[in-house]
Amino acid sequence: MKRSEGEAISRREMVVRSGAAAATLLLPDWAGAAGGAQRARVVVVTTKAAISQAQPPSIALVERMIEKGVTLLAGKSDPVQAWSSFVRPTDFVCLPNAGGQMENQPEVNIALYRALAKLGVKRMTVGTHRMSADWRDRVLAGVGDAKPEFITGKLFGIAHLPMDALVVTPTVKHHDISGISGTLKLYACFSKQGPSNYHGDTPAAASANPVGAGMGGCGWVPANDFKEVRKLHIVDMIRVGTTSRDWVNHPDGWVYTRSLVFTTDPVAADRVAFDIYLKYGQSSGRIDPLYHVNRAEEQYHAGVADLARIDIRHAVV
């Protein structure tokens, strides 16, 4: 099909942007690092340990998983140096948790906050939404003296805070609005404009949305609201939610995949995580779960959605 002149220019602009981004996303020892279109790198860390609702992972195990993921992603064997590739001691760090539809496995947050406290970041602020008392109490008890600031009752409440780095810990679950909810859906929820701008793809939602996109526009958020901050995504797939009722993923639909997914690319985070999820559960069927993922790359240049351009490393702890 013949492209118009405007489309050709748009593609040239996209290649220029992709080339600039690739320089920061790739390390020389990763496969496919030389030249070509933008690529992303992702690390998947899985444990063989038995995990269930009755037998949660130990904090020590999750700490080893996070250390393995961060060091492999950074390409550095020293954990402190590896963390410094993403977060610096002088940073104001914001950390949106997964929210109340399916909360994080508390040990993931505990291990993360401990690691950042050990690095010595200047400030940690955790944005929460519908945080249960049980989750809060377990996390606060686990972090000890490494307690970050918690924002409650403000729909995460971090979007307008000063920040140097953003560490996002989404869960992955069945969702009637997005098909599957993960990283990009979470960005929509803690966005500067609020989640209603990115929920649904009706004509009314699209016309009211400044980016004119509904759910498909959630890729706009990392590319614009948080464009200038360093990003790290640790996708909490210790368990996934394969069913939902009343916007909640209840324990009867939990499946323990015992994995964490690490990447700086919010689009690649969903693309890889959704592939893992679909081995255990189905999307809601209301919408193609890759619709907003593909659009995040194609329209908003927020990251890489093509698996052929995502370099994936697997590790077992």
N, C-alpha and C positions, 0 to 999 in steps of 0.2 A: 504494500500500500504506500502511495506517495505521501510524504510528509510535507506539511506546509512550512514556509520559511520560519514562522513563529515557533513551531514545534522543534525545528532543527536548532534554532538558537537556544531554546530551553534545554535541549539535550547537551549542547556544548557547555552551557553553564553548569549543568549537573556534573559533567565529567571533571570540570575544573574544581568544583566543590569536593567531589569524591576524592580526587587526587590529594588535595590538601588534608582531608580528614584521614586518609590512609596512612599518612606519615605519623600520625599520633596513635592510630589504633593498632599498628602492627609492630612486632619486634623481628629482627633479622632471623632468629632461629625458628620462626614459625613457618609452616608450609605455606607456599603461595605468597610470601611476603614481597616478592620482587615485582614491581610494576603492575599494570593492569587496572581494572576498575576497583572501586572501594571494596575492601574486605573487612570482616570483623573476626574477632577471636573469642571463643567461648570455652570455658572449662567446666566439665561436669564431674563432680566428686560424689561418689556413692560409697556407702558403707555396707559391709556384709553382716553387721550386727543386727540381731533381732530387735525390731522396734514395733511397738503397738501403742494403743491408747493406754493400756494397763502397764506397759513397759516403755516409757519414753526414753529417748537417748540421754546418756550422761552428758553433762556440760563438757567434760574433758574430751569426749568423742567429738562433739560438734566443734570444739576449739581446734582439734586436729584436722577436721574437714575444712574449716575455714582457712586455717593456715596453709593447707595443701592447695586450696583453690586460689588464694591470693598469690602465693609464691609462683605457682605455675602460670597464672595469668600475667604476672609482672615479668616472669623470666628471671627471677632472682631467688637464690636459695635462702638468704637471710630474711626472716619474716618482717623485721622492722624496715629494712630497705625496700622490701616488696610493698608493704603498706604505704610507704612514702611515695610510691609511684602514683598513688590514687588520692591519698589524704596526707596532709602535712601537719606537723605539730602546731603551726601558727593558724590553722584553719578554724573557722566557725563551720561546724558540720551539722547538717539537718538530716534526720533519719525518719522518714515516714514509715510507720509499720503497715501491716497488711490490711488493717481495718477489721471491723467486727463481723463481716459476712463469713470469713474464715480466718481466724486469728493465726498469727505465726506460732509455730512450735516455740514455746518460751525459751528453750535452751538456745535457739538460734540467735535471738536478740541478746540474751545474756552473754554468749560467747563473743558476739560482735561488739557490744559496748565495752566488754573487758579488753578486747584487743585494741580498741581506739583509746581507751584510758591508758593502756600500757604505752602506746605510741605518744601519748601526752598532748592530744589535740587541745586547742584553746577552749573550745566550748562544744558540747553536744546537746542538741535539742531534738527530742523525739516527738513527732507529730502523730497523734492517735485519733481514731474515730470509732465510736462504739466499743471502747476498750472494756473488757469485763474485769471485775474485781479480781477474779482468780488469776487472769493473765498478768495484771499489774502487780499483784502481790508476789507471784512466782518470780517475775523479772526483777523486781526491786530486791527481793531476798537474795537472788542469785548474783547480782552485780556487786553487792557489798558497798565498798567505798567508791566504786566507779559510777555512782548514780548520775545519769544525765538529767537534764531538765525535761519534764513531761508537759506537753500541752494537751489539755482535755477539753471536750465540749465545744470545739471550734472547727470541726471538720478538718482535722489535721493541723491547720493553723500555722503552717510553715511558709506558705507561698511567698509572702511579702517580707519575710525575715532576711536580714543580711546573711549571706552564706558564701563560703568558698568551695565547699564540696557537699555533694548529695549522695547518701548511701541508702539505696532503696531495697526493701526486703518484701517483695510481693509474695503472696501465695498463688497457687494455680487451681482454678475451680470452675465447675459448671456454672454458667451465668446466662440468663435469658436475654440480656441486652447485647452482650458481646459474643455470645456463643461459648467462649472460654474466656475467663478473666485472668489477667496476669499483670505484666509490668505496665504496658501502655494504658490499660484500663485504670490502674492505680494512679498513674500520672494525671489522668483526667480528673480523678477524685480530689487530688491535692493541688490542682491547678489554680492559677491566680483568678480565673473567671468562675471557678466552681464547676462541679460535675454536671449540672443541668445543661451546660452548653455542649456537652459531648455525649449525652445519653439519648439514644434513639436516632433514627434517620428519617423521620417524617418530614414533609415539606415545611411544617411549622417550626420544627426544631432547626432545620437547616437555615431557614430565613432569619431566625432569631440569633443564630450563632455567628459571631464575627468572622470565623473562618469558614462558615457555610458548610458544615460537614456532619453534625451529629456525631454518632459513635465513630464514624470514619475519620473524624478530625482529631482524635486523641493524640495522634503522632505529632500534631502541631505543638503540643505542650512542651516536650523535651527540646524540640527544635527552636522554641521561642521563649517560653516562660523561664526556662532554665538553661538557655543557650550558653551562658558565660561561665557556668560552674562545672567543676570536674565531677564526673558521675561514676559511681560503681553500683552495679546491681547484683545482689545476692538473692537469687530466686529460691525461696524456701519450698522445696519439694520433698521435704522429709515425709510429708503426706500431701495428697491432693484430694480435692472434694469432687466426687463424680456425680453427685445429685444435689439439687437445691430445692428448698421449700420456703416460701415467704422471704426470699432474698437471703437465706441462711443456708450454709452447707453443713448439714448435721452429721454427727459421727457415724451414722449408719451408712453414709456414702464415702467415708474416708478410706483411701487406699495408701498404704505406706510404700512409697517408691524409694525412700531412704537416700535421697539425693539433694544436692545443692548445685545451682547453676550460677557461674560467675562470668560477668562480662561488663565492659564499659558501654556497650551498645544496647540501648533499650529495645530496639526492634529485633535484633538478633536474640536477645533474651527471650522474647516471646516465641520467636520462630523455633528455637531449639526446645524450649520448655513445652510448647504445645505438642511437638512431636513425641516427647516423652509421655505427656498426659494421655494422648490418644491411644497409647498402648494399654491403658487401664480404664479409660472412660470415654464418653462421647460428648460432643458439644450439645448445646441445647436444641439445635436444629432451627432456631428462629432466624439465625443469620450465619453466614460463612465466618467461622472464627478467624480466618486469615484475611478477611476483608480489611479490617483496620490495620493489620500488620503490613500488608502489601501497600496500602495507601500511605502508611507512615514513611515508607521509602520512596515510593513513586511520586507523591505529591509534596511531601514535607521534608524529604531528604534527612530524616531523623536517624537513619541507620540502615542496616542491611537485612533484607527479608529473604533473599535468595540463598538457600542452603548451599548451593554450589560455591558461594563466595563467603561462607562462614567456616573458618578453621576451628574444628572442635577437638579438644583433648579430653580424654577420660582418665580418671584416676580412682583407685579404690583405697579406702582407709579402713 
